[in-house]
């Protein structure tokens, strides 16, 4: 599993526009799955990690975790609104939106 850092992009009204990453998305455009994994922080607060699953990717990019999503990003996704993940190294973009209940597994 690759645990990656990311930057957030916002539009003029302060809404989350995209998640920016660098050199982590697989080389080949392919189908993928994604989910939010809840976990508990050391202070007892719920944290959500975004996990991307690329079944056909090379081994170190099959599972990518974007840990500890800020509340505005998690709320955006959980409301069913689409969100882009942009990989600046290659200009690749993946789009995701949630319409199913959360899994109860952990990412990290």
N, CA, C and O atoms as a printed pandas DataFrame, in Angstrom:
     atom_number atom_name residue_name chain_id  residue_number  x_coord  y_coord  z_coord
0              1         N          UNK        A               1    0.841   -1.170    0.000
1              2        CA          UNK        A               1    0.000    0.000    0.000
2              3         C          UNK        A               1    0.889    1.237    0.000
3              4         O          UNK        A               1    1.868    1.320    0.742
4              5         N          UNK        A               2    0.531    2.184   -0.841
5              6        CA          UNK        A               2    1.213    3.467   -0.894
6              7         C          UNK        A               2    0.382    4.471   -0.101
7              8         O          UNK        A               2   -0.768    4.739   -0.450
8              9         N          UNK        A               3    0.953    5.022    0.956
9             10        CA          UNK        A               3    0.276    6.061    1.730
10            11         C          UNK        A               3    0.849    7.382    1.244
11            12         O          UNK        A               3    2.036    7.659    1.412
12            13         N          UNK        A               4   -0.010    8.192    0.639
13            14        CA          UNK        A               4    0.450    9.364   -0.090
14            15         C          UNK        A               4    0.013   10.672    0.561
15            16         O          UNK        A               4   -1.025   10.748    1.219
16            17         N          UNK        A               5    0.826   11.686    0.359
17            18        CA          UNK        A               5    0.431   13.037    0.767
18            19         C          UNK        A               5   -0.356   13.663   -0.380
19            20         O          UNK        A               5   -0.307   13.186   -1.514
20            21         N          UNK        A               6   -1.072   14.720   -0.076
21            22        CA          UNK        A               6   -1.921   15.366   -1.075
22            23         C          UNK        A               6   -2.140   16.821   -0.695
23            24         O          UNK        A               6   -1.920   17.228    0.446
24            25         N          UNK        A               7   -2.580   17.593   -1.680
25            26        CA          UNK        A               7   -2.975   18.984   -1.480
26            27         C          UNK        A               7   -4.435   19.108   -1.859
27            28         O          UNK        A               7   -4.932   18.344   -2.686
28            29         N          UNK        A               8   -5.123   20.062   -1.263
29            30        CA          UNK        A               8   -6.524   20.296   -1.591
30            31         C          UNK        A               8   -6.658   21.565   -2.404
31            32         O          UNK        A               8   -5.971   22.556   -2.157
32            33         N          UNK        A               9   -7.561   21.523   -3.388
33            34        CA          UNK        A               9   -7.868   22.704   -4.182
34            35         C          UNK        A               9   -9.291   23.151   -3.904
35            36         O          UNK        A               9  -10.200   22.327   -3.799
36            37         N          UNK        A              10   -9.483   24.456   -3.784
37            38        CA          UNK        A              10  -10.796   25.021   -3.472
38            39         C          UNK        A              10  -11.210   25.988   -4.573
39            40         O          UNK        A              10  -10.358   26.562   -5.252
40            41         N          UNK        A              11  -12.523   26.168   -4.752
41            42        CA          UNK        A              11  -12.997   27.166   -5.708
42            43         C          UNK        A              11  -13.201   28.498   -4.988
43            44         O          UNK        A              11  -12.896   28.627   -3.803
44            45         N          UNK        A              12  -13.722   29.489   -5.723
45            46        CA          UNK        A              12  -13.847   30.849   -5.193
46            47         C          UNK        A              12  -14.709   30.942   -3.930
47            48         O          UNK        A              12  -14.462   31.791   -3.074
48            49         N          UNK        A              13  -15.711   30.080   -3.812
49            50        CA          UNK        A              13  -16.598   30.164   -2.642
50            51         C          UNK        A              13  -16.131   29.295   -1.474
51            52         O          UNK        A              13  -16.845   29.150   -0.482
52            53         N          UNK        A              14  -14.926   28.713   -1.591
53            54        CA          UNK        A              14  -14.370   27.930   -0.495
54            55         C          UNK        A              14  -14.748   26.463   -0.494
55            56         O          UNK        A              14  -14.395   25.734    0.433
56            57         N          UNK        A              15  -15.464   26.016   -1.524
57            58        CA          UNK        A              15  -15.825   24.598   -1.629
58            59         C          UNK        A              15  -14.643   23.793   -2.165
59            60         O          UNK        A              15  -13.845   24.294   -2.957
60            61         N          UNK        A              16  -14.545   22.553   -1.727
61            62        CA          UNK        A              16  -13.482   21.669   -2.196
62            63         C          UNK        A              16  -13.664   21.431   -3.693
63            64         O          UNK        A              16  -14.756   21.082   -4.141
64            65         N          UNK        A              17  -12.612   21.618   -4.453
65            66        CA          UNK        A              17  -12.669   21.452   -5.908
66            67         C          UNK        A              17  -11.984   20.161   -6.351
67            68         O          UNK        A              17  -12.508   19.437   -7.198
68            69         N          UNK        A              18  -10.809   19.869   -5.778
69            70        CA          UNK        A              18  -10.070   18.664   -6.161
70            71         C          UNK        A              18   -9.037   18.304   -5.092
71            72         O          UNK        A              18   -8.727   19.086   -4.193
72            73         N          UNK        A              19   -8.525   17.092   -5.233
73            74        CA          UNK        A              19   -7.387   16.628   -4.444
74            75         C          UNK        A              19   -6.221   16.509   -5.423
75            76         O          UNK        A              19   -6.353   15.890   -6.478
76            77         N          UNK        A              20   -5.089   17.097   -5.075
77            78        CA          UNK        A              20   -3.918   17.054   -5.946
78            79         C          UNK        A              20   -2.869   16.122   -5.352
79            80         O          UNK        A              20   -2.555   16.194   -4.163
80            81         N          UNK        A              21   -2.335   15.253   -6.194
81            82        CA          UNK        A              21   -1.272   14.333   -5.803
82            83         C          UNK        A              21   -0.139   14.469   -6.814
83            84         O          UNK        A              21   -0.289   15.153   -7.826
84            85         N          UNK        A              22    0.981   13.830   -6.550
85            86        CA          UNK        A              22    2.116   13.931   -7.463
86            87         C          UNK        A              22    2.753   12.566   -7.657
87            88         O          UNK        A              22    3.335   11.994   -6.736
88            89         N          UNK        A              23    2.630   12.061   -8.874
89            90        CA          UNK        A              23    3.317   10.843   -9.286
90            91         C          UNK        A              23    2.877    9.604   -8.503
91            92         O          UNK        A              23    3.713    8.779   -8.132
92            93         N          UNK        A              24    1.573    9.466   -8.250
93            94        CA          UNK        A              24    1.117    8.257   -7.558
94            95         C          UNK        A              24    0.106    7.446   -8.354
95            96         O          UNK        A              24   -0.009    6.241   -8.128
96            97         N          UNK        A              25   -0.633    8.060   -9.280
97            98        CA          UNK        A              25   -1.628    7.297  -10.022
98            99         C          UNK        A              25   -0.948    6.376  -11.017
99           100         O          UNK        A              25    0.080    6.749  -11.582
100          101         N          UNK        A              26   -1.485    5.183  -11.252
101          102        CA          UNK        A              26   -0.871    4.223  -12.179
102          103         C          UNK        A              26   -0.688    4.811  -13.574
103          104         O          UNK        A              26   -1.398    5.734  -13.975
104          105         N          UNK        A              27    0.289    4.251  -14.309
105          106        CA          UNK        A              27    0.619    4.728  -15.654
106          107         C          UNK        A              27   -0.510    4.537  -16.650
107          108         O          UNK        A              27   -0.680    5.351  -17.558
108          109         N          UNK        A              28   -1.274    3.483  -16.493
109          110        CA          UNK        A              28   -2.298    3.139  -17.470
110          111         C          UNK        A              28   -3.665    3.517  -16.930
111          112         O          UNK        A              28   -4.000    3.214  -15.785
112          113         N          UNK        A              29   -4.457    4.186  -17.772
113          114        CA          UNK        A              29   -5.846    4.462  -17.368
114          115         C          UNK        A              29   -6.553    3.126  -17.233
115          116         O          UNK        A              29   -6.533    2.314  -18.158
116          117         N          UNK        A              30   -7.162    2.901  -16.117
117          118        CA          UNK        A              30   -7.838    1.642  -15.869
118          119         C          UNK        A              30   -8.968    1.865  -14.882
119          120         O          UNK        A              30   -9.042    2.902  -14.222
120          121         N          UNK        A              31   -9.834    0.889  -14.793
121          122        CA          UNK        A              31  -10.916    1.008  -13.823
122          123         C          UNK        A              31  -10.335    0.870  -12.422
123          124         O          UNK        A              31   -9.285    0.256  -12.229
124          125         N          UNK        A              32  -11.026    1.443  -11.456
125          126        CA          UNK        A              32  -10.553    1.373  -10.081
126          127         C          UNK        A              32  -11.754    1.436   -9.148
127          128         O          UNK        A              32  -12.841    1.875   -9.524
128          129         N          UNK        A              33  -11.526    0.988   -7.935
129          130        CA          UNK        A              33  -12.517    1.097   -6.875
130          131         C          UNK        A              33  -11.974    2.063   -5.839
131          132         O          UNK        A              33  -10.774    2.332   -5.792
132          133         N          UNK        A              34  -12.858    2.575   -5.017
133          134        CA          UNK        A              34  -12.437    3.485   -3.959
134          135         C          UNK        A              34  -13.423    3.390   -2.811
135          136         O          UNK        A              34  -14.591    3.047   -2.995
136          137         N          UNK        A              35  -12.931    3.699   -1.636
137          138        CA          UNK        A              35  -13.781    3.672   -0.454
138          139         C          UNK        A              35  -13.202    4.600    0.603
139          140         O          UNK        A              35  -12.030    4.970    0.547
140          141         N          UNK        A              36  -14.026    4.965    1.550
141          142        CA          UNK        A              36  -13.582    5.696    2.726
142          143         C          UNK        A              36  -13.523    4.715    3.891
143          144         O          UNK        A              36  -14.478    3.979    4.141
144          145         N          UNK        A              37  -12.408    4.708    4.596
145          146        CA          UNK        A              37  -12.247    3.833    5.748
146          147         C          UNK        A              37  -12.207    4.679    7.015
147          148         O          UNK        A              37  -11.303    5.497    7.182
148          149         N          UNK        A              38  -13.167    4.492    7.905
149          150        CA          UNK        A              38  -13.132    5.236    9.160
150          151         C          UNK        A              38  -12.183    4.580   10.158
151          152         O          UNK        A              38  -12.039    3.358   10.189
152          153         N          UNK        A              39  -11.549    5.401   10.960
153          154        CA          UNK        A              39  -10.717    4.921   12.066
154          155         C          UNK        A              39  -10.783    5.965   13.171
155          156         O          UNK        A              39  -11.267    7.077   12.957
156          157         N          UNK        A              40  -10.308    5.611   14.326
157          158        CA          UNK        A              40  -10.375    6.505   15.473
158          159         C          UNK        A              40   -9.010    7.121   15.741
159          160         O          UNK        A              40   -7.995    6.425   15.735
160          161         N          UNK        A              41   -8.990    8.423   15.974
161          162        CA          UNK        A              41   -7.735    9.100   16.305
162          163         C          UNK        A              41   -7.372    8.806   17.755
163          164         O          UNK        A              41   -8.158    8.214   18.495
164          165         N          UNK        A              42   -6.180    9.222   18.151
165          166        CA          UNK        A              42   -5.753    9.020   19.544
166          167         C          UNK        A              42   -6.623    9.816   20.515
167          168         O          UNK        A              42   -6.651    9.514   21.708
168          169         N          UNK        A              43   -7.331   10.826   20.015
169          170        CA          UNK        A              43   -8.229   11.636   20.846
170          171         C          UNK        A              43   -9.665   11.136   20.792
171          172         O          UNK        A              43  -10.568   11.771   21.338
172          173         N          UNK        A              44   -9.879    9.998   20.134
173          174        CA          UNK        A              44  -11.210    9.409   20.074
174          175         C          UNK        A              44  -12.105    9.973   18.991
175          176         O          UNK        A              44  -13.290    9.643   18.947
176          177         N          UNK        A              45  -11.576   10.813   18.116
177          178        CA          UNK        A              45  -12.361   11.373   17.019
178          179         C          UNK        A              45  -12.272   10.461   15.803
179          180         O          UNK        A              45  -11.262    9.792   15.586
180          181         N          UNK        A              46  -13.352   10.442   15.006
181          182        CA          UNK        A              46  -13.335    9.628   13.792
182          183         C          UNK        A              46  -12.536   10.326   12.705
183          184         O          UNK        A              46  -12.689   11.525   12.473
184          185         N          UNK        A              47  -11.687    9.563   12.050
185          186        CA          UNK        A              47  -10.879   10.024   10.919
186          187         C          UNK        A              47  -11.280    9.181    9.713
187          188         O          UNK        A              47  -11.538    7.985    9.846
188          189         N          UNK        A              48  -11.333    9.802    8.543
189          190        CA          UNK        A              48  -11.644    9.062    7.318
190          191         C          UNK        A              48  -10.436    9.082    6.391
191          192         O          UNK        A              48   -9.871   10.139    6.110
192          193         N          UNK        A              49  -10.047    7.896    5.919
193          194        CA          UNK        A              49   -8.983    7.743    4.935
194          195         C          UNK        A              49   -9.629    7.366    3.606
195          196         O          UNK        A              49  -10.555    6.556    3.574
196          197         N          UNK        A              50   -9.151    7.943    2.517
197          198        CA          UNK        A              50   -9.633    7.592    1.177
198          199         C          UNK        A              50   -8.673    6.566    0.589
199          200         O          UNK        A              50   -7.468    6.805    0.513
200          201         N          UNK        A              51   -9.213    5.421    0.174
201          202        CA          UNK        A              51   -8.391    4.351   -0.387
202          203         C          UNK        A              51   -8.827    4.085   -1.818
203          204         O          UNK        A              51  -10.008    3.874   -2.096
204          205         N          UNK        A              52   -7.849    4.099   -2.726
205          206        CA          UNK        A              52   -8.068    3.816   -4.148
206          207         C          UNK        A              52   -7.475    2.446   -4.446
207          208         O          UNK        A              52   -6.344    2.164   -4.051
208          209         N          UNK        A              53   -8.218    1.599   -5.131
209          210        CA          UNK        A              53   -7.777    0.239   -5.446
210          211         C          UNK        A              53   -7.690    0.060   -6.953
211          212         O          UNK        A              53   -8.713    0.067   -7.638
212          213         N          UNK        A              54   -6.476   -0.102   -7.478
213          214        CA          UNK        A              54   -6.221   -0.302   -8.905
214          215         C          UNK        A              54   -5.762   -1.747   -9.103
215          216         O          UNK        A              54   -4.582   -2.045   -8.919
216          217         N          UNK        A              55   -6.657   -2.631   -9.470
217          218        CA          UNK        A              55   -6.357   -4.069   -9.545
218          219         C          UNK        A              55   -5.269   -4.400  -10.565
219          220         O          UNK        A              55   -4.518   -5.355  -10.367
220          221         N          UNK        A              56   -5.169   -3.637  -11.645
221          222        CA          UNK        A              56   -4.212   -3.965  -12.711
222          223         C          UNK        A              56   -2.910   -3.182  -12.625
223          224         O          UNK        A              56   -2.060   -3.322  -13.504
224          225         N          UNK        A              57   -2.728   -2.374  -11.607
225          226        CA          UNK        A              57   -1.529   -1.539  -11.491
226          227         C          UNK        A              57   -0.338   -2.357  -11.013
227          228         O          UNK        A              57   -0.488   -3.479  -10.529
228          229         N          UNK        A              58    0.867   -1.763  -11.163
229          230        CA          UNK        A              58    2.042   -2.432  -10.627
230          231         C          UNK        A              58    1.906   -2.493   -9.102
231          232         O          UNK        A              58    1.111   -1.766   -8.506
232          233         N          UNK        A              59    2.689   -3.365   -8.493
233          234        CA          UNK        A              59    2.477   -3.735   -7.095
234          235         C          UNK        A              59    2.425   -2.548   -6.132
235          236         O          UNK        A              59    1.561   -2.519   -5.256
236          237         N          UNK        A              60    3.318   -1.576   -6.266
237          238        CA          UNK        A              60    3.348   -0.487   -5.286
238          239         C          UNK        A              60    2.246    0.552   -5.502
239          240         O          UNK        A              60    2.096    1.462   -4.687
240          241         N          UNK        A              61    1.478    0.433   -6.578
241          242        CA          UNK        A              61    0.374    1.369   -6.814
242          243         C          UNK        A              61   -0.985    0.682   -6.874
243          244         O          UNK        A              61   -1.966    1.307   -7.278
244          245         N          UNK        A              62   -1.066   -0.580   -6.485
245          246        CA          UNK        A              62   -2.360   -1.278   -6.468
246          247         C          UNK        A              62   -3.312   -0.651   -5.460
247          248         O          UNK        A              62   -4.497   -0.478   -5.744
248          249         N          UNK        A              63   -2.797   -0.314   -4.288
249          250        CA          UNK        A              63   -3.599    0.280   -3.225
250          251         C          UNK        A              63   -2.947    1.592   -2.815
251          252         O          UNK        A              63   -1.789    1.623   -2.398
252          253         N          UNK        A              64   -3.705    2.668   -2.938
253          254        CA          UNK        A              64   -3.214    3.997   -2.588
254          255         C          UNK        A              64   -4.111    4.560   -1.498
255          256         O          UNK        A              64   -5.334    4.565   -1.638
256          257         N          UNK        A              65   -3.521    5.027   -0.430
257          258        CA          UNK        A              65   -4.279    5.608    0.676
258          259         C          UNK        A              65   -3.973    7.096    0.793
259          260         O          UNK        A              65   -2.811    7.497    0.853
260          261         N          UNK        A              66   -5.021    7.905    0.826
261          262        CA          UNK        A              66   -4.902    9.331    1.140
262          263         C          UNK        A              66   -5.457    9.480    2.553
263          264         O          UNK        A              66   -6.673    9.524    2.738
264          265         N          UNK        A              67   -4.581    9.558    3.548
265          266        CA          UNK        A              67   -5.022    9.475    4.948
266          267         C          UNK        A              67   -5.610   10.775    5.494
267          268         O          UNK        A              67   -5.312   11.871    5.019
268          269         N          UNK        A              68   -6.448   10.610    6.501
269          270        CA          UNK        A              68   -6.939   11.710    7.315
270          271         C          UNK        A              68   -7.525   12.858    6.497
271          272         O          UNK        A              68   -7.054   13.992    6.577
272          273         N          UNK        A              69   -8.553   12.555    5.713
273          274        CA          UNK        A              69   -9.192   13.600    4.911
274          275         C          UNK        A              69   -9.774   14.680    5.817
275          276         O          UNK        A              69  -10.421   14.362    6.815
276          277         N          UNK        A              70   -9.555   15.944    5.487
277          278        CA          UNK        A              70  -10.184   17.010    6.268
278          279         C          UNK        A              70  -11.709   16.916    6.177
279          280         O          UNK        A              70  -12.249   16.416    5.191
280          281         N          UNK        A              71  -12.379   17.389    7.187
281          282        CA          UNK        A              71  -13.832   17.318    7.255
282          283         C          UNK        A              71  -14.535   17.873    6.012
283          284         O          UNK        A              71  -15.483   17.245    5.540
284          285         N          UNK        A              72  -14.115   19.032    5.454
285          286        CA          UNK        A              72  -14.816   19.517    4.256
286          287         C          UNK        A              72  -14.739   18.550    3.072
287          288         O          UNK        A              72  -15.692   18.437    2.302
288          289         N          UNK        A              73  -13.617   17.858    2.927
289          290        CA          UNK        A              73  -13.469   16.896    1.830
290          291         C          UNK        A              73  -14.351   15.680    2.072
291          292         O          UNK        A              73  -15.063   15.236    1.172
292          293         N          UNK        A              74  -14.307   15.142    3.285
293          294        CA          UNK        A              74  -15.136   13.984    3.613
294          295         C          UNK        A              74  -16.617   14.327    3.467
295          296         O          UNK        A              74  -17.379   13.530    2.920
296          297         N          UNK        A              75  -17.032   15.490    3.941
297          298        CA          UNK        A              75  -18.434   15.908    3.819
298          299         C          UNK        A              75  -18.836   16.038    2.363
299          300         O          UNK        A              75  -19.938   15.639    1.985
300          301         N          UNK        A              76  -17.959   16.590    1.546
301          302        CA          UNK        A              76  -18.207   16.738    0.107
302          303         C          UNK        A              76  -18.465   15.371   -0.524
303          304         O          UNK        A              76  -19.448   15.185   -1.240
304          305         N          UNK        A              77  -17.580   14.421   -0.253
305          306        CA          UNK        A              77  -17.732   13.079   -0.817
306          307         C          UNK        A              77  -18.979   12.372   -0.291
307          308         O          UNK        A              77  -19.724   11.762   -1.058
308          309         N          UNK        A              78  -19.198   12.458    1.015
309          310        CA          UNK        A              78  -20.330   11.758    1.616
310          311         C          UNK        A              78  -21.673   12.342    1.194
311          312         O          UNK        A              78  -22.698   11.668    1.296
312          313         N          UNK        A              79  -21.679   13.586    0.722
313          314        CA          UNK        A              79  -22.924   14.190    0.244
314          315         C          UNK        A              79  -23.256   13.729   -1.174
315          316         O          UNK        A              79  -24.308   14.077   -1.711
316          317         N          UNK        A              80  -22.356   12.942   -1.784
317          318        CA          UNK        A              80  -22.603   12.427   -3.131
318          319         C          UNK        A              80  -22.080   13.327   -4.231
319          320         O          UNK        A              80  -22.286   13.037   -5.409
320          321         N          UNK        A              81  -21.413   14.406   -3.881
321          322        CA          UNK        A              81  -20.867   15.307   -4.891
322          323         C          UNK        A              81  -19.583   14.718   -5.472
323          324         O          UNK        A              81  -18.783   14.140   -4.737
324          325         N          UNK        A              82  -19.378   14.855   -6.772
325          326        CA          UNK        A              82  -18.153   14.321   -7.382
326          327         C          UNK        A              82  -16.934   15.138   -6.988
327          328         O          UNK        A              82  -17.029   16.326   -6.679
328          329         N          UNK        A              83  -15.791   14.475   -7.006
329          330        CA          UNK        A              83  -14.527   15.115   -6.679
330          331         C          UNK        A              83  -13.457   14.544   -7.601
331          332         O          UNK        A              83  -13.461   13.349   -7.897
332          333         N          UNK        A              84  -12.547   15.392   -8.051
333          334        CA          UNK        A              84  -11.455   14.951   -8.913
334          335         C          UNK        A              84  -10.189   14.746   -8.094
335          336         O          UNK        A              84   -9.917   15.469   -7.136
336          337         N          UNK        A              85   -9.422   13.734   -8.503
337          338        CA          UNK        A              85   -8.058   13.577   -8.005
338          339         C          UNK        A              85   -7.158   13.828   -9.212
339          340         O          UNK        A              85   -7.259   13.139  -10.227
340          341         N          UNK        A              86   -6.288   14.811   -9.092
341          342        CA          UNK        A              86   -5.416   15.217  -10.195
342          343         C          UNK        A              86   -3.982   14.855   -9.840
343          344         O          UNK        A              86   -3.481   15.237   -8.782
344          345         N          UNK        A              87   -3.324   14.116  -10.729
345          346        CA          UNK        A              87   -1.914   13.778  -10.553
346          347         C          UNK        A              87   -1.107   14.758  -11.394
347          348         O          UNK        A              87   -1.096   14.664  -12.622
348          349         N          UNK        A              88   -0.431   15.698  -10.738
349          350        CA          UNK        A              88    0.281   16.747  -11.447
350          351         C          UNK        A              88    1.447   16.233  -12.286
351          352         O          UNK        A              88    1.786   16.850  -13.296
352          353         N          UNK        A              89    2.063   15.133  -11.899
353          354        CA          UNK        A              89    3.215   14.625  -12.637
354          355         C          UNK        A              89    2.844   14.210  -14.050
355          356         O          UNK        A              89    3.640   14.385  -14.972
356          357         N          UNK        A              90    1.638   13.658  -14.238
357          358        CA          UNK        A              90    1.240   13.135  -15.536
358          359         C          UNK        A              90    0.010   13.819  -16.119
359          360         O          UNK        A              90   -0.344   13.566  -17.270
360          361         N          UNK        A              91   -0.644   14.674  -15.351
361          362        CA          UNK        A              91   -1.876   15.295  -15.825
362          363         C          UNK        A              91   -3.054   14.345  -15.819
363          364         O          UNK        A              91   -4.082   14.629  -16.435
364          365         N          UNK        A              92   -2.921   13.215  -15.127
365          366        CA          UNK        A              92   -4.026   12.264  -15.056
366          367         C          UNK        A              92   -5.085   12.757  -14.080
367          368         O          UNK        A              92   -4.776   13.388  -13.070
368          369         N          UNK        A              93   -6.338   12.456  -14.402
369          370        CA          UNK        A              93   -7.452   12.843  -13.535
370          371         C          UNK        A              93   -8.358   11.637  -13.351
371          372         O          UNK        A              93   -8.724   10.973  -14.321
372          373         N          UNK        A              94   -8.720   11.356  -12.106
373          374        CA          UNK        A              94   -9.757   10.363  -11.828
374          375         C          UNK        A              94  -10.875   11.085  -11.088
375          376         O          UNK        A              94  -10.628   11.996  -10.299
376          377         N          UNK        A              95  -12.092   10.670  -11.352
377          378        CA          UNK        A              95  -13.255   11.290  -10.725
378          379         C          UNK        A              95  -13.956   10.255   -9.857
379          380         O          UNK        A              95  -14.078    9.088  -10.230
380          381         N          UNK        A              96  -14.414   10.703   -8.696
381          382        CA          UNK        A              96  -15.142    9.784   -7.828
382          383         C          UNK        A              96  -16.277   10.516   -7.130
383          384         O          UNK        A              96  -16.252   11.735   -6.959
384          385         N          UNK        A              97  -17.271    9.733   -6.732
385          386        CA          UNK        A              97  -18.411   10.214   -5.950
386          387         C          UNK        A              97  -18.974    9.011   -5.206
387          388         O          UNK        A              97  -18.959    7.894   -5.723
388          389         N          UNK        A              98  -19.464    9.236   -4.010
389          390        CA          UNK        A              98  -19.984    8.150   -3.187
390          391         C          UNK        A              98  -21.495    8.155   -3.168
391          392         O          UNK        A              98  -22.135    9.205   -3.105
392          393         N          UNK        A              99  -22.053    6.957   -3.225
393          394        CA          UNK        A              99  -23.500    6.807   -3.050
394          395         C          UNK        A              99  -23.819    5.560   -2.233
395          396         O          UNK        A              99  -24.973    5.136   -2.168
396          397         N          UNK        A             100  -22.784    4.963   -1.600
397          398        CA          UNK        A             100  -22.970    3.734   -0.812
398          399         C          UNK        A             100  -22.498    3.982    0.620
399          400         O          UNK        A             100  -21.728    4.911    0.867
400          401         N          UNK        A             101  -22.954    3.156    1.566
401          402        CA          UNK        A             101  -22.504    3.310    2.957
402          403         C          UNK        A             101  -21.016    3.026    3.101
403          404         O          UNK        A             101  -20.423    2.336    2.273
404          405         N          UNK        A             102  -20.432    3.554    4.137
405          406        CA          UNK        A             102  -19.006    3.368    4.398
406          407         C          UNK        A             102  -18.685    1.947    4.823
407          408         O          UNK        A             102  -19.499    1.273    5.455
408          409         N          UNK        A             103  -17.500    1.508    4.471
409          410        CA          UNK        A             103  -16.972    0.245    4.963
410          411         C          UNK        A             103  -16.484    0.475    6.398
411          412         O          UNK        A             103  -16.219    1.610    6.794
412          413         N          UNK        A             104  -16.374   -0.565    7.140
413          414        CA          UNK        A             104  -15.912   -0.443    8.523
414          415         C          UNK        A             104  -14.480   -0.940    8.678
415          416         O          UNK        A             104  -14.083   -1.319    9.780
416          417         N          UNK        A             105  -13.696   -0.948    7.601
417          418        CA          UNK        A             105  -12.309   -1.384    7.683
418          419         C          UNK        A             105  -11.398   -0.182    7.869
419          420         O          UNK        A             105  -11.841    0.965    7.819
420          421         N          UNK        A             106  -10.115   -0.466    8.086
421          422        CA          UNK        A             106   -9.146    0.591    8.323
422          423         C          UNK        A             106   -8.137    0.669    7.199
423          424         O          UNK        A             106   -7.845   -0.327    6.538
424          425         N          UNK        A             107   -7.614    1.847    6.990
425          426        CA          UNK        A             107   -6.572    2.046    5.988
426          427         C          UNK        A             107   -5.203    1.991    6.647
427          428         O          UNK        A             107   -4.321    1.279    6.168
428          429         N          UNK        A             108   -5.015    2.698    7.691
429          430        CA          UNK        A             108   -3.689    2.773    8.301
430          431         C          UNK        A             108   -3.802    2.693    9.808
431          432         O          UNK        A             108   -2.789    2.740   10.506
